[in-house]
């Protein structure tokens, strides 16, 4: 698996978004499920939360695997 770069979404060129109230719990659950793995890559809790909120606001749902793949794709896009 490619290493994820610990950064805030806006640092990767992704405008941070807040999910609507109905989606916020899903963002929190996703962040908590992915938190240990992202911490191992050096992410702070704040970065994990911001990525999860932005992901859910844009994609509306997803699992940890798709969430991590999405972060990876966003970071690769910002490098181009």
C-alpha positions, -999 to +999 in steps of 0.1 A: +000+000+000+012+035-008+022+057+021-003+085+029+012+119+035+000+134+068-016+168+060-048+186+061-071+183+030-065+219+020-028+212+020-035+185-007-055+210-027-089+196-015-113+223-002-124+212+032-161+206+036-184+199+065-210+173+060-246+181+067-260+172+101-274+139+088-240+128+076-219+141+105-222+109+125-211+089+096-180+111+092-172+106+129-176+068+127-154+066+096-127+088+112-127+065+143-125+034+121-096+048+101-079+067+130-053+040+141-041+034+105-038+071+097-021+078+130+005+052+120+011+072+089+016+103+111-018+120+108-031+140+138-066+135+151-076+168+136-063+158+102-082+125+103-114+143+113-110+169+085-104+143+059-133+121+070-157+151+071-146+163+037-149+127+023-184+122+036-195+157+024-183+149-011-189+111-014-218+108+011-207+074+023-180+048+021-159+023+040-123+027+054-107+011+023-124+035-001-118+064+023-080+057+024-079+052-014-097+085-019-072+103+003-044+087-017-059+098-049-064+134-037-028+136-026-016+122-059-037+148-077-021+176-058+014+164-067+006+166-105 
